[in-house]
Amino acid sequence: MSVWRQKAIECAPELKTEFQAVDLTPYVVFMELLPIVRQAHIDKDNDRLSKIYLFAEWCLRQNDQKLWNAIGVSFYEHLMDTPETFKQFTNWIKKDIYTDIRDLLSQRADEKQMKDLDEYYGIKKLK
């Protein structure tokens, strides 16, 4: 079993059967993790959040494009979609990750969200 599948199962053991499917892609995994991460924010389940965000970071740092692309478009950019995940974004996303995914986020986030994030992370907007 691939390392990314093993890590996904550690994040959501209740989805082990689904995550072992032969035709499973990383895109599906991350879309399955989104509602789990939203609920974990609501429940303040920091252990689960830590596992998921560390898995996301690990995927982003891999050389395998199918992993870093999938985590960007199927997970990170969707953290802008709900107040539960957006309000906690800066508690879980490191500055270097934010700078790596900023352009992707800007395609989905509204102007105020981007302004707030840029200010928090100390990103100066080019004029």
C-alpha positions in Angstrom: 0.0 0.0 0.0 1.3 3.4 -0.9 2.5 5.8 1.9 -0.1 8.4 1.0 -2.9 5.8 1.4 -1.6 4.7 4.7 -1.4 8.3 5.9 -4.9 9.0 4.7 -6.2 6.0 6.6 -4.5 7.3 9.7 -6.4 10.5 9.3 -9.8 8.8 8.7 -9.7 5.2 9.8 -13.5 5.0 9.4 -12.8 5.3 5.6 -10.3 2.6 5.5 -12.3 0.4 3.1 -12.9 3.3 0.7 -9.3 4.4 0.9 -8.1 0.9 -0.1 -10.1 0.9 -3.3 -7.9 0.2 -6.4 -9.3 3.1 -8.4 -8.9 5.7 -5.5 -7.1 8.9 -6.4 -5.6 11.5 -4.0 -8.3 13.9 -5.3 -11.0 11.7 -3.9 -9.2 11.3 -0.6 -8.8 15.0 0.0 -12.5 15.7 -0.9 -13.5 13.0 1.6 -11.3 14.7 4.2 -12.9 18.1 3.8 -16.1 17.4 5.7 -14.1 15.6 8.3 -11.8 18.6 8.8 -14.8 20.9 9.0 -16.5 18.8 11.6 -13.2 18.5 13.5 -13.1 22.3 13.6 -16.6 22.5 15.0 -15.8 19.8 17.6 -12.4 21.3 18.4 -10.9 17.9 17.8 -7.3 19.1 17.6 -5.8 15.6 17.5 -7.7 14.8 14.3 -7.0 18.3 12.9 -3.3 17.9 13.5 -3.2 14.5 11.7 -5.1 15.9 8.7 -3.1 19.2 8.4 0.2 17.3 8.8 -0.9 14.9 6.1 -1.8 17.8 3.8 1.6 19.4 4.5 3.4 16.2 3.8 1.5 15.8 0.4 2.3 19.4 -0.6 6.0 18.7 0.0 6.2 15.6 -2.1 7.8 15.5 -5.6 4.8 13.6 -6.9 2.6 16.0 -8.8 -0.5 13.9 -8.3 -0.1 14.5 -4.5 0.8 18.2 -4.4 -1.6 19.2 -7.1 -4.5 17.2 -5.5 -3.9 18.6 -2.1 -3.9 22.1 -3.5 -7.1 21.9 -5.6 -9.1 19.4 -3.6 -8.2 20.5 -0.1 -6.4 23.7 0.6 -8.4 26.0 -1.7 -11.7 24.6 -0.2 -10.6 25.8 3.3 -11.9 29.1 2.1 -15.5 27.8 1.6 -16.8 27.6 5.2 -16.5 29.9 8.2 -15.4 26.9 10.4 -12.3 26.2 8.3 -11.5 29.8 7.2 -11.6 31.2 10.8 -9.0 28.6 11.8 -6.9 28.8 8.7 -4.0 30.7 10.3 -3.9 28.4 13.3 -3.1 25.4 11.1 -1.4 26.7 7.9 2.2 27.7 8.2 3.5 30.8 6.4 5.6 28.9 3.9 2.7 26.8 2.9 0.5 29.9 2.5 3.0 31.5 0.2 3.2 28.2 -1.8 -0.6 28.0 -2.2 -1.4 31.7 -2.2 -2.1 32.0 -6.0 -4.3 29.0 -5.9 -6.3 30.4 -2.9 -6.7 33.8 -4.6 -8.7 32.1 -7.4 -11.3 31.0 -4.9 -11.2 33.4 -1.9 -12.7 36.8 -1.9 -10.7 40.0 -1.8 -11.3 40.5 2.0 -10.2 36.9 2.8 -7.0 37.4 0.8 -6.3 40.8 2.4 -6.8 39.3 5.9 -4.5 36.4 5.1 -1.9 38.5 3.5 -1.8 40.8 6.5 -1.6 37.9 9.0 1.3 36.3 7.1 3.0 39.6 6.4 2.7 39.4 2.6 3.1 42.8 0.9 0.9 43.2 -2.1 2.8 44.4 -5.2 1.4 47.7 -6.6 
